[in-house]
Amino acid sequence: MNNQATKKLPSAVFKMEAGVMRAVVVAVAAGVFCIPVAQAATAGQITHLSGTLSAKKADGSSKLLAVKSDVAEGDTLSTEADTYARVKFNDGGEVVLRPGTQLKIESYAYNAAKPESDSVVMSMFKGGLRAVTGLIGKRNKEKVTFATETATIGIRGTHFGALLCQNDCGGVQTTTGVPPANGLHVDVTTGAISMTNKAGTLDLNPGQFGFAANANTAPVPVPPQQGVQVTMPSSISKDKAGGRGIGKGDDAECKM
């Protein structure tokens, strides 16, 4: 190659590179090149809803949900005032959310053929819920936890209610007609749960109630006549076919 050809080569190369770059820009703008985005695995689906329910996704985006909408690991579910929502998870577990509730699905892993991979971790930031554990809770009880700022709830295959009061309990009142004290209130319908925080652990069985005032005060049992039971409308707690509620007990048990 002579010197003249050598001198012309860089100019040709630069022109070619510029052309390639322009082609890439145009292709990206046209959507020809797609960068794959990781999608969180579906954890469950909304089965009942009255009111407005939204989900803040793991990527920071938000969307309104409806009946049959999917929920995924990393979602933070939020119910507006007067909204009740029921979620059924892939392992058969269910959660019913009260108005003014925020619940994050921190971790959800279920494979019917691989029990060792089971994991359910949920954080309730405010509000209240009733929950019935599914297959994960039956075969790996230690793999299911519900966390709050006051205490963490561990389960032993169960149906329970939880209400986190923070100066506002959404209209809930005690048998004496006054709002419940600030803190975490729980009640157990079937199975058993444990309430654990920095100060201790309390085990509760069917028909029992518990309360934890804050993260540094040990959970204590509450007499049934003073206990706070989380209740839900029958339209949300019962199946559409009019069958028994998520606790699979009789109507009295499922008057959530």
Secondary structure, DSSP 8 states (H G I E B T S, - for coil): --HHHHHHHHHHHHHHHHHHHHHHHHHHHHT-S--------EEEEEEEEES-EEEE-TTS-EEEE-TT-EEETT-EEEE-TT-EEEEEETTS-EEEE-TT-EEEEEEEE--TT-GGG-EEEEEEEEEEEEEE--HHHHH-GGGEEEE-SS-EEEESS-EEEEEEESS--TT---TTSS---SEEEEEEEES-EEEEETTEEEEE-TT-EEEE-STTS--EEE-GGG-------HHHHB-TTS--BTT-S-TTTT--
